[in-house]
């Protein structure tokens, strides 16, 4: 009885963790820059961030890797920041900064003591208005990117796992390419091509500026106007939607990796865009299957039957399409085919019967907690605000997206599994040590 009471209390508390909503104000400058402000004076910190709506999918297929390359290149220096001084300016003023790129966008941010808000805004305005893009910077960052590729991809165990999934799941869409790109494409690119890419995409009307933390709204607006209002609007960006032909028969592929001794297998399914309700349902299915040691796949394949060293499922959702992936590494003499069959059994169970009420409530609690944790810092809030606006056109999802997950039913989980996770819609990729290649 005590245990039951504790569980009920925990469920109640988790269900109310989100009660405090995130307040924000948003508006557009005349040059098209979308601005979002979030005031939280509880700690003397402020995050300034800029999301550019450009990722690997926007590249010329003969010049892959440009978006990721620019993530590095736009730290080189500006008209008013000497080459190589960006990071020292940030650190010497008590701040930290970073950036990342994926297939859909590039995101830059700084975190400063709030008395350095103006510095953060100046830095991002300099990146947008005055970047110095010359051959010295291009050559320097070319070597940096090559080293990153060697470290994270070419010489990393399972480093080309996702690369091989993407090129087999997608035929027409640029998601078939890697985010880091092909080094020969970067080597072949001219300086004019880099300049043209910057002029096209790194413009205010293709960006969202978020300022979150210990700020005063009126003063912040004034600084934003001072630093960003005069930046020229870029030409309108035309985006061509690339539609894939549905997968209707199984795909079988093999890839080899010189950096591994233990093979792996992955079942991959092409999914709808991240903005769809079905994508949210698939998030819940992946959590149900593989979140933690008590999840269905782990408990069965690792703990009980001891056929796998590792197993997992995740929904990699993106702007145009997503990928639902279930993977396993065999233990002992277990064959990859046996792993695929065992993973398939758990999927079929979801398709044929409703998950239990207990498991359903566990899922709900997990998503409530994750939703709260995502917005537990001004850094996380800034990121969420930028993405919700850019990809959903609804910034207030930072407060309401959890309602979508709450409304997903057990019946819907079953229906979505039936709709997407079928043998005739999947890729099975055997990922093998190169030493096994005949």
TISE-217089 format. One record per residue (C-alpha): residue in one letter; x, y, z. Coordinates in steps of 0.02 Angstrom, whole numbers, plus 50000, padded with zeros to 5 digits. Example, Ala and Ser with C-alpha at 12.3 -4.5 7.8 and 13.67 -1.06 7.14 Angstrom:
2
{aa = a	east = 50615	north = 49775	up = 50390} .
{aa = s	east = 50684	north = 49947	up = 50357} .
This chain:
438
{aa = x	east = 50000	north = 50000	up = 50000} .
{aa = x	east = 50141	north = 50120	up = 50043} .
{aa = x	east = 50224	north = 50084	up = 49876} .
{aa = x	east = 50062	north = 50115	up = 49781} .
{aa = x	east = 50035	north = 50278	up = 49874} .
{aa = x	east = 50213	north = 50334	up = 49833} .
{aa = x	east = 50190	north = 50296	up = 49648} .
{aa = x	east = 50027	north = 50392	up = 49643} .
{aa = x	east = 50107	north = 50541	up = 49729} .
{aa = x	east = 50255	north = 50537	up = 49610} .
{aa = x	east = 50139	north = 50532	up = 49459} .
{aa = x	east = 50042	north = 50680	up = 49528} .
{aa = x	east = 50200	north = 50782	up = 49557} .
{aa = x	east = 50274	north = 50742	up = 49387} .
{aa = x	east = 50110	north = 50789	up = 49305} .
{aa = x	east = 50120	north = 50961	up = 49384} .
{aa = x	east = 50304	north = 51000	up = 49356} .
{aa = x	east = 50265	north = 51096	up = 49198} .
{aa = x	east = 50141	north = 51214	up = 49282} .
{aa = x	east = 50253	north = 51368	up = 49267} .
{aa = x	east = 50244	north = 51421	up = 49085} .
{aa = x	east = 50385	north = 51505	up = 48988} .
{aa = x	east = 50344	north = 51685	up = 48949} .
{aa = x	east = 50413	north = 51765	up = 48792} .
{aa = x	east = 50391	north = 51908	up = 48672} .
{aa = x	east = 50424	north = 51898	up = 48486} .
{aa = x	east = 50428	north = 52019	up = 48342} .
{aa = x	east = 50510	north = 52050	up = 48172} .
{aa = x	east = 50634	north = 52181	up = 48121} .
{aa = x	east = 50607	north = 52265	up = 47953} .
{aa = x	east = 50749	north = 52161	up = 47878} .
{aa = x	east = 50657	north = 51999	up = 47918} .
{aa = x	east = 50753	north = 51947	up = 48074} .
{aa = x	east = 50634	north = 51862	up = 48194} .
{aa = x	east = 50671	north = 51907	up = 48376} .
{aa = x	east = 50614	north = 51810	up = 48529} .
{aa = x	east = 50644	north = 51875	up = 48706} .
{aa = x	east = 50625	north = 51779	up = 48868} .
{aa = x	east = 50652	north = 51869	up = 49033} .
{aa = x	east = 50707	north = 51768	up = 49184} .
{aa = x	east = 50793	north = 51870	up = 49318} .
{aa = x	east = 50820	north = 51726	up = 49439} .
{aa = x	east = 51005	north = 51710	up = 49396} .
{aa = x	east = 51128	north = 51838	up = 49323} .
{aa = x	east = 51153	north = 51745	up = 49159} .
{aa = x	east = 51097	north = 51777	up = 48982} .
{aa = x	east = 51098	north = 51671	up = 48824} .
{aa = x	east = 51107	north = 51749	up = 48653} .
{aa = x	east = 51079	north = 51631	up = 48508} .
{aa = x	east = 51049	north = 51636	up = 48322} .
{aa = x	east = 50972	north = 51493	up = 48224} .
{aa = x	east = 51001	north = 51499	up = 48037} .
{aa = x	east = 50879	north = 51395	up = 47936} .
{aa = x	east = 51014	north = 51310	up = 47835} .
{aa = x	east = 51080	north = 51134	up = 47852} .
{aa = x	east = 51153	north = 50994	up = 47751} .
{aa = x	east = 50993	north = 50969	up = 47653} .
{aa = x	east = 51012	north = 51143	up = 47576} .
{aa = x	east = 51178	north = 51107	up = 47493} .
{aa = x	east = 51223	north = 51077	up = 47312} .
{aa = x	east = 51243	north = 50887	up = 47300} .
{aa = x	east = 51413	north = 50919	up = 47222} .
{aa = x	east = 51463	north = 51029	up = 47370} .
{aa = x	east = 51408	north = 50931	up = 47522} .
{aa = x	east = 51473	north = 50985	up = 47692} .
{aa = x	east = 51453	north = 51172	up = 47663} .
{aa = x	east = 51333	north = 51203	up = 47809} .
{aa = x	east = 51443	north = 51112	up = 47933} .
{aa = x	east = 51596	north = 51198	up = 47860} .
{aa = x	east = 51515	north = 51368	up = 47891} .
{aa = x	east = 51483	north = 51321	up = 48072} .
{aa = x	east = 51673	north = 51327	up = 48087} .
{aa = x	east = 51710	north = 51462	up = 47960} .
{aa = x	east = 51602	north = 51595	up = 48043} .
{aa = x	east = 51711	north = 51589	up = 48197} .
{aa = x	east = 51864	north = 51640	up = 48096} .
{aa = x	east = 51843	north = 51825	up = 48121} .
{aa = x	east = 51751	north = 51979	up = 48061} .
{aa = x	east = 51786	north = 52156	up = 48005} .
{aa = x	east = 51800	north = 52206	up = 48188} .
{aa = x	east = 51860	north = 52043	up = 48267} .
{aa = x	east = 52037	north = 51989	up = 48225} .
{aa = x	east = 52060	north = 51817	up = 48155} .
{aa = x	east = 52070	north = 51687	up = 48293} .
{aa = x	east = 52010	north = 51804	up = 48431} .
{aa = x	east = 51828	north = 51754	up = 48444} .
{aa = x	east = 51846	north = 51624	up = 48581} .
{aa = x	east = 51968	north = 51727	up = 48683} .
{aa = x	east = 51847	north = 51874	up = 48682} .
{aa = x	east = 51709	north = 51761	up = 48748} .
{aa = x	east = 51812	north = 51674	up = 48882} .
{aa = x	east = 51898	north = 51833	up = 48943} .
{aa = x	east = 51726	north = 51908	up = 48975} .
{aa = x	east = 51665	north = 51761	up = 49080} .
{aa = x	east = 51568	north = 51677	up = 48942} .
{aa = x	east = 51560	north = 51517	up = 48843} .
{aa = x	east = 51496	north = 51481	up = 48669} .
{aa = x	east = 51469	north = 51344	up = 48544} .
{aa = x	east = 51380	north = 51297	up = 48383} .
{aa = x	east = 51312	north = 51144	up = 48296} .
{aa = x	east = 51243	north = 51096	up = 48127} .
{aa = x	east = 51124	north = 50961	up = 48070} .
{aa = x	east = 51029	north = 50924	up = 47910} .
{aa = x	east = 50903	north = 51063	up = 47941} .
{aa = x	east = 50986	north = 51209	up = 48031} .
{aa = x	east = 51142	north = 51288	up = 48108} .
{aa = x	east = 51137	north = 51356	up = 48285} .
{aa = x	east = 51259	north = 51476	up = 48370} .
{aa = x	east = 51250	north = 51531	up = 48551} .
{aa = x	east = 51342	north = 51622	up = 48690} .
{aa = x	east = 51311	north = 51619	up = 48878} .
{aa = x	east = 51373	north = 51770	up = 48974} .
{aa = x	east = 51351	north = 51853	up = 49142} .
{aa = x	east = 51202	north = 51965	up = 49109} .
{aa = x	east = 51307	north = 52123	up = 49116} .
{aa = x	east = 51386	north = 52064	up = 48953} .
{aa = x	east = 51224	north = 52048	up = 48856} .
{aa = x	east = 51277	north = 52185	up = 48737} .
{aa = x	east = 51438	north = 52092	up = 48698} .
{aa = x	east = 51340	north = 51937	up = 48649} .
{aa = x	east = 51228	north = 52037	up = 48535} .
{aa = x	east = 51377	north = 52125	up = 48456} .
{aa = x	east = 51464	north = 51959	up = 48422} .
{aa = x	east = 51313	north = 51885	up = 48333} .
{aa = x	east = 51282	north = 52045	up = 48235} .
{aa = x	east = 51464	north = 52041	up = 48180} .
{aa = x	east = 51446	north = 51860	up = 48124} .
{aa = x	east = 51292	north = 51907	up = 48021} .
{aa = x	east = 51352	north = 52074	up = 47949} .
{aa = x	east = 51541	north = 52075	up = 47941} .
{aa = x	east = 51612	north = 51898	up = 47923} .
{aa = x	east = 51783	north = 51890	up = 47843} .
{aa = x	east = 51780	north = 51746	up = 47719} .
{aa = x	east = 51947	north = 51731	up = 47633} .
{aa = x	east = 52060	north = 51595	up = 47569} .
{aa = x	east = 52163	north = 51589	up = 47729} .
{aa = x	east = 52009	north = 51552	up = 47833} .
{aa = x	east = 51942	north = 51426	up = 47708} .
{aa = x	east = 52107	north = 51332	up = 47702} .
{aa = x	east = 52123	north = 51333	up = 47892} .
{aa = x	east = 51948	north = 51268	up = 47924} .
{aa = x	east = 51965	north = 51140	up = 47785} .
{aa = x	east = 52102	north = 51058	up = 47887} .
{aa = x	east = 51999	north = 51073	up = 48047} .
{aa = x	east = 51849	north = 50987	up = 47966} .
{aa = x	east = 51957	north = 50851	up = 47892} .
{aa = x	east = 52030	north = 50814	up = 48063} .
{aa = x	east = 51856	north = 50811	up = 48139} .
{aa = x	east = 51799	north = 50688	up = 48006} .
{aa = x	east = 51950	north = 50577	up = 48037} .
{aa = x	east = 51919	north = 50580	up = 48224} .
{aa = x	east = 51729	north = 50563	up = 48231} .
{aa = x	east = 51691	north = 50466	up = 48073} .
{aa = x	east = 51833	north = 50381	up = 47981} .
{aa = x	east = 51928	north = 50316	up = 48135} .
{aa = x	east = 51783	north = 50300	up = 48256} .
{aa = x	east = 51701	north = 50131	up = 48290} .
{aa = x	east = 51529	north = 50129	up = 48208} .
{aa = x	east = 51566	north = 50305	up = 48144} .
{aa = x	east = 51484	north = 50271	up = 47975} .
{aa = x	east = 51332	north = 50181	up = 48043} .
{aa = x	east = 51210	north = 50323	up = 48016} .
{aa = x	east = 51291	north = 50372	up = 47851} .
{aa = x	east = 51252	north = 50201	up = 47780} .
{aa = x	east = 51075	north = 50203	up = 47848} .
{aa = x	east = 51039	north = 50371	up = 47766} .
{aa = x	east = 51105	north = 50326	up = 47595} .
{aa = x	east = 50997	north = 50169	up = 47592} .
{aa = x	east = 50837	north = 50245	up = 47665} .
{aa = x	east = 50837	north = 50396	up = 47550} .
{aa = x	east = 50847	north = 50395	up = 47361} .
{aa = x	east = 50804	north = 50572	up = 47305} .
{aa = x	east = 50803	north = 50680	up = 47460} .
{aa = x	east = 50967	north = 50764	up = 47515} .
{aa = x	east = 50950	north = 50679	up = 47684} .
{aa = x	east = 51042	north = 50538	up = 47595} .
{aa = x	east = 51203	north = 50638	up = 47615} .
{aa = x	east = 51305	north = 50657	up = 47774} .
{aa = x	east = 51305	north = 50819	up = 47873} .
{aa = x	east = 51494	north = 50827	up = 47876} .
{aa = x	east = 51499	north = 50805	up = 47688} .
{aa = x	east = 51629	north = 50741	up = 47567} .
{aa = x	east = 51803	north = 50813	up = 47586} .
{aa = x	east = 51834	north = 50814	up = 47400} .
{aa = x	east = 51684	north = 50930	up = 47380} .
{aa = x	east = 51760	north = 51054	up = 47501} .
{aa = x	east = 51930	north = 51038	up = 47419} .
{aa = x	east = 51855	north = 51076	up = 47248} .
{aa = x	east = 51753	north = 51227	up = 47304} .
{aa = x	east = 51811	north = 51400	up = 47255} .
{aa = x	east = 51812	north = 51551	up = 47370} .
{aa = x	east = 51671	north = 51626	up = 47267} .
{aa = x	east = 51562	north = 51475	up = 47306} .
{aa = x	east = 51588	north = 51500	up = 47493} .
{aa = x	east = 51549	north = 51685	up = 47477} .
{aa = x	east = 51390	north = 51646	up = 47380} .
{aa = x	east = 51332	north = 51519	up = 47510} .
{aa = x	east = 51356	north = 51647	up = 47648} .
{aa = x	east = 51264	north = 51783	up = 47551} .
{aa = x	east = 51117	north = 51667	up = 47519} .
{aa = x	east = 51087	north = 51589	up = 47689} .
{aa = x	east = 51168	north = 51687	up = 47830} .
{aa = x	east = 51051	north = 51834	up = 47819} .
{aa = x	east = 50926	north = 51908	up = 47942} .
{aa = x	east = 50771	north = 51848	up = 47848} .
{aa = x	east = 50835	north = 51668	up = 47865} .
{aa = x	east = 50873	north = 51681	up = 48051} .
{aa = x	east = 50797	north = 51687	up = 48224} .
{aa = x	east = 50881	north = 51784	up = 48364} .
{aa = x	east = 50838	north = 51729	up = 48541} .
{aa = x	east = 50889	north = 51820	up = 48699} .
{aa = x	east = 50845	north = 51729	up = 48859} .
{aa = x	east = 50889	north = 51760	up = 49040} .
{aa = x	east = 50922	north = 51907	up = 49155} .
{aa = x	east = 50869	north = 52048	up = 49041} .
{aa = x	east = 50760	north = 52202	up = 49038} .
{aa = x	east = 50647	north = 52195	up = 48887} .
{aa = x	east = 50649	north = 52378	up = 48836} .
{aa = x	east = 50838	north = 52396	up = 48851} .
{aa = x	east = 50866	north = 52232	up = 48757} .
{aa = x	east = 50755	north = 52288	up = 48614} .
{aa = x	east = 50855	north = 52448	up = 48600} .
{aa = x	east = 51019	north = 52352	up = 48589} .
{aa = x	east = 50948	north = 52231	up = 48461} .
{aa = x	east = 50890	north = 52376	up = 48356} .
{aa = x	east = 51061	north = 52458	up = 48370} .
{aa = x	east = 51157	north = 52303	up = 48316} .
{aa = x	east = 51040	north = 52212	up = 48195} .
{aa = x	east = 50916	north = 52333	up = 48118} .
{aa = x	east = 51037	north = 52398	up = 47986} .
{aa = x	east = 51093	north = 52227	up = 47925} .
{aa = x	east = 51027	north = 52211	up = 47746} .
{aa = x	east = 50890	north = 52087	up = 47708} .
{aa = x	east = 50945	north = 51946	up = 47594} .
{aa = x	east = 50858	north = 51884	up = 47439} .
{aa = x	east = 50708	north = 51773	up = 47469} .
{aa = x	east = 50759	north = 51591	up = 47484} .
{aa = x	east = 50663	north = 51469	up = 47376} .
{aa = x	east = 50654	north = 51293	up = 47449} .
{aa = x	east = 50608	north = 51148	up = 47336} .
{aa = x	east = 50516	north = 51006	up = 47422} .
{aa = x	east = 50592	north = 50839	up = 47372} .
{aa = x	east = 50469	north = 50695	up = 47387} .
{aa = x	east = 50526	north = 50516	up = 47410} .
{aa = x	east = 50438	north = 50365	up = 47336} .
{aa = x	east = 50364	north = 50262	up = 47479} .
{aa = x	east = 50460	north = 50106	up = 47528} .
{aa = x	east = 50350	north = 49956	up = 47488} .
{aa = x	east = 50474	north = 49811	up = 47486} .
{aa = x	east = 50615	north = 49765	up = 47606} .
{aa = x	east = 50788	north = 49840	up = 47580} .
{aa = x	east = 50940	north = 49737	up = 47626} .
{aa = x	east = 51112	north = 49818	up = 47638} .
{aa = x	east = 51286	north = 49779	up = 47703} .
{aa = x	east = 51422	north = 49899	up = 47759} .
{aa = x	east = 51597	north = 49869	up = 47826} .
{aa = x	east = 51695	north = 49961	up = 47961} .
{aa = x	east = 51883	north = 49937	up = 47989} .
{aa = x	east = 51867	north = 50004	up = 48167} .
{aa = x	east = 51755	north = 49870	up = 48241} .
{aa = x	east = 51768	north = 49690	up = 48296} .
{aa = x	east = 51587	north = 49663	up = 48346} .
{aa = x	east = 51457	north = 49674	up = 48206} .
{aa = x	east = 51293	north = 49767	up = 48223} .
{aa = x	east = 51125	north = 49766	up = 48138} .
{aa = x	east = 50996	north = 49902	up = 48116} .
{aa = x	east = 50816	north = 49902	up = 48059} .
{aa = x	east = 50773	north = 50071	up = 47986} .
{aa = x	east = 50607	north = 50146	up = 47932} .
{aa = x	east = 50574	north = 50310	up = 47842} .
{aa = x	east = 50457	north = 50417	up = 47945} .
{aa = x	east = 50351	north = 50575	up = 47922} .
{aa = x	east = 50411	north = 50750	up = 47965} .
{aa = x	east = 50443	north = 50805	up = 48144} .
{aa = x	east = 50291	north = 50921	up = 48139} .
{aa = x	east = 50169	north = 50776	up = 48119} .
{aa = x	east = 50074	north = 50699	up = 48262} .
{aa = x	east = 50133	north = 50527	up = 48207} .
{aa = x	east = 50312	north = 50580	up = 48239} .
{aa = x	east = 50266	north = 50616	up = 48421} .
{aa = x	east = 50186	north = 50445	up = 48436} .
{aa = x	east = 50345	north = 50366	up = 48369} .
{aa = x	east = 50443	north = 50459	up = 48504} .
{aa = x	east = 50336	north = 50369	up = 48631} .
{aa = x	east = 50360	north = 50201	up = 48546} .
{aa = x	east = 50550	north = 50219	up = 48548} .
{aa = x	east = 50546	north = 50264	up = 48733} .
{aa = x	east = 50434	north = 50115	up = 48769} .
{aa = x	east = 50553	north = 49998	up = 48678} .
{aa = x	east = 50722	north = 50056	up = 48737} .
{aa = x	east = 50727	north = 50193	up = 48869} .
{aa = x	east = 50826	north = 50121	up = 49014} .
{aa = x	east = 50866	north = 49948	up = 49079} .
{aa = x	east = 50683	north = 49909	up = 49115} .
{aa = x	east = 50628	north = 49944	up = 48936} .
{aa = x	east = 50559	north = 49803	up = 48829} .
{aa = x	east = 50706	north = 49775	up = 48712} .
{aa = x	east = 50841	north = 49790	up = 48844} .
{aa = x	east = 50754	north = 49680	up = 48971} .
{aa = x	east = 50719	north = 49544	up = 48844} .
{aa = x	east = 50875	north = 49543	up = 48736} .
{aa = x	east = 51011	north = 49596	up = 48859} .
{aa = x	east = 50949	north = 49543	up = 49031} .
{aa = x	east = 50841	north = 49390	up = 49004} .
{aa = x	east = 50895	north = 49305	up = 48843} .
{aa = x	east = 51073	north = 49374	up = 48843} .
{aa = x	east = 51080	north = 49383	up = 48654} .
{aa = x	east = 51136	north = 49564	up = 48640} .
{aa = x	east = 51274	north = 49672	up = 48712} .
{aa = x	east = 51174	north = 49826	up = 48670} .
{aa = x	east = 51005	north = 49864	up = 48594} .
{aa = x	east = 50905	north = 50021	up = 48567} .
{aa = x	east = 50771	north = 50113	up = 48469} .
{aa = x	east = 50756	north = 50297	up = 48429} .
{aa = x	east = 50654	north = 50412	up = 48320} .
{aa = x	east = 50768	north = 50533	up = 48229} .
{aa = x	east = 50642	north = 50665	up = 48177} .
{aa = x	east = 50686	north = 50799	up = 48050} .
{aa = x	east = 50604	north = 50940	up = 47954} .
{aa = x	east = 50554	north = 50842	up = 47798} .
{aa = x	east = 50566	north = 50659	up = 47847} .
{aa = x	east = 50619	north = 50558	up = 47997} .
{aa = x	east = 50706	north = 50393	up = 48026} .
{aa = x	east = 50649	north = 50263	up = 48151} .
{aa = x	east = 50796	north = 50152	up = 48197} .
{aa = x	east = 50810	north = 49993	up = 48300} .
{aa = x	east = 50986	north = 49924	up = 48323} .
{aa = x	east = 51076	north = 49785	up = 48412} .
{aa = x	east = 51251	north = 49718	up = 48444} .
{aa = x	east = 51257	north = 49528	up = 48465} .
{aa = x	east = 51325	north = 49436	up = 48615} .
{aa = x	east = 51427	north = 49280	up = 48585} .
{aa = x	east = 51371	north = 49176	up = 48437} .
{aa = x	east = 51203	north = 49261	up = 48416} .
{aa = x	east = 51173	north = 49295	up = 48232} .
{aa = x	east = 51118	north = 49463	up = 48166} .
{aa = x	east = 50964	north = 49379	up = 48093} .
{aa = x	east = 50917	north = 49319	up = 48268} .
{aa = x	east = 50933	north = 49496	up = 48334} .
{aa = x	east = 50821	north = 49564	up = 48196} .
{aa = x	east = 50690	north = 49431	up = 48233} .
{aa = x	east = 50693	north = 49471	up = 48419} .
{aa = x	east = 50676	north = 49657	up = 48387} .
{aa = x	east = 50535	north = 49623	up = 48266} .
{aa = x	east = 50442	north = 49520	up = 48397} .
{aa = x	east = 50431	north = 49670	up = 48513} .
{aa = x	east = 50368	north = 49780	up = 48372} .
{aa = x	east = 50235	north = 49653	up = 48326} .
{aa = x	east = 50176	north = 49647	up = 48506} .
{aa = x	east = 50142	north = 49834	up = 48499} .
{aa = x	east = 50050	north = 49810	up = 48335} .
{aa = x	east = 49942	north = 49667	up = 48399} .
{aa = x	east = 49899	north = 49720	up = 48576} .
{aa = x	east = 49884	north = 49879	up = 48678} .
{aa = x	east = 50027	north = 49920	up = 48793} .
{aa = x	east = 49980	north = 49902	up = 48976} .
{aa = x	east = 49905	north = 50045	up = 49076} .
{aa = x	east = 50057	north = 50037	up = 49190} .
{aa = x	east = 50179	north = 50056	up = 49045} .
{aa = x	east = 50072	north = 50194	up = 48971} .
{aa = x	east = 50076	north = 50293	up = 49133} .
{aa = x	east = 50263	north = 50266	up = 49144} .
{aa = x	east = 50280	north = 50341	up = 48970} .
{aa = x	east = 50175	north = 50490	up = 49016} .
{aa = x	east = 50280	north = 50523	up = 49171} .
{aa = x	east = 50440	north = 50508	up = 49071} .
{aa = x	east = 50383	north = 50634	up = 48941} .
{aa = x	east = 50324	north = 50755	up = 49074} .
{aa = x	east = 50495	north = 50748	up = 49157} .
{aa = x	east = 50590	north = 50766	up = 48993} .
{aa = x	east = 50481	north = 50915	up = 48944} .
{aa = x	east = 50521	north = 51003	up = 49107} .
{aa = x	east = 50707	north = 50963	up = 49097} .
{aa = x	east = 50719	north = 51030	up = 48919} .
{aa = x	east = 50668	north = 51200	up = 48984} .
{aa = x	east = 50760	north = 51196	up = 49151} .
{aa = x	east = 50892	north = 51323	up = 49097} .
{aa = x	east = 50891	north = 51482	up = 48995} .
{aa = x	east = 51007	north = 51394	up = 48873} .
{aa = x	east = 50879	north = 51256	up = 48844} .
{aa = x	east = 50737	north = 51381	up = 48833} .
{aa = x	east = 50828	north = 51483	up = 48701} .
{aa = x	east = 50855	north = 51329	up = 48595} .
{aa = x	east = 50674	north = 51272	up = 48612} .
{aa = x	east = 50604	north = 51443	up = 48569} .
{aa = x	east = 50709	north = 51453	up = 48410} .
{aa = x	east = 50663	north = 51279	up = 48350} .
{aa = x	east = 50478	north = 51291	up = 48387} .
{aa = x	east = 50466	north = 51453	up = 48289} .
{aa = x	east = 50572	north = 51395	up = 48142} .
{aa = x	east = 50498	north = 51223	up = 48113} .
{aa = x	east = 50323	north = 51233	up = 48183} .
{aa = x	east = 50283	north = 51417	up = 48162} .
{aa = x	east = 50215	north = 51411	up = 48340} .
{aa = x	east = 50335	north = 51474	up = 48472} .
{aa = x	east = 50209	north = 51438	up = 48610} .
{aa = x	east = 50237	north = 51252	up = 48587} .
{aa = x	east = 50370	north = 51278	up = 48720} .
{aa = x	east = 50221	north = 51278	up = 48838} .
{aa = x	east = 50095	north = 51169	up = 48749} .
{aa = x	east = 50186	north = 51029	up = 48657} .
{aa = x	east = 50172	north = 50917	up = 48810} .
{aa = x	east = 49983	north = 50922	up = 48784} .
{aa = x	east = 50008	north = 50829	up = 48621} .
{aa = x	east = 50101	north = 50689	up = 48709} .
{aa = x	east = 49970	north = 50685	up = 48848} .
{aa = x	east = 49833	north = 50662	up = 48719} .
{aa = x	east = 49915	north = 50513	up = 48633} .
{aa = x	east = 49818	north = 50355	up = 48675} .
{aa = x	east = 49869	north = 50174	up = 48688} .
{aa = x	east = 49760	north = 50140	up = 48535} .
{aa = x	east = 49855	north = 50274	up = 48438} .
{aa = x	east = 50022	north = 50195	up = 48485} .
{aa = x	east = 49960	north = 50030	up = 48416} .
{aa = x	east = 49892	north = 50110	up = 48256} .
{aa = x	east = 50052	north = 50206	up = 48217} .
{aa = x	east = 50158	north = 50049	up = 48244} .
{aa = x	east = 50046	north = 49960	up = 48120} .
{aa = x	east = 50057	north = 50102	up = 47996} .
{aa = x	east = 50245	north = 50124	up = 47988} .
{aa = x	east = 50343	north = 49982	up = 48069} .
{aa = x	east = 50315	north = 49842	up = 47945} .
{aa = x	east = 50438	north = 49723	up = 47864} .
{aa = x	east = 50400	north = 49782	up = 47688} .
{aa = x	east = 50440	north = 49962	up = 47738} .
{aa = x	east = 50608	north = 49934	up = 47818} .
{aa = x	east = 50793	north = 49932	up = 47785} .
{aa = x	east = 50896	north = 49796	up = 47869} .
{aa = x	east = 51079	north = 49847	up = 47872} .
{aa = x	east = 51214	north = 49725	up = 47926} .
{aa = x	east = 51361	north = 49828	up = 47989} .
{aa = x	east = 51513	north = 49715	up = 47988} .
{aa = x	east = 51699	north = 49719	up = 48031} .
{aa = x	east = 51800	north = 49746	up = 47875} .
{aa = x	east = 51901	north = 49592	up = 47920} .
{aa = x	east = 51745	north = 49487	up = 47880} .
{aa = x	east = 51737	north = 49554	up = 47703} .
{aa = x	east = 51764	north = 49417	up = 47575} .
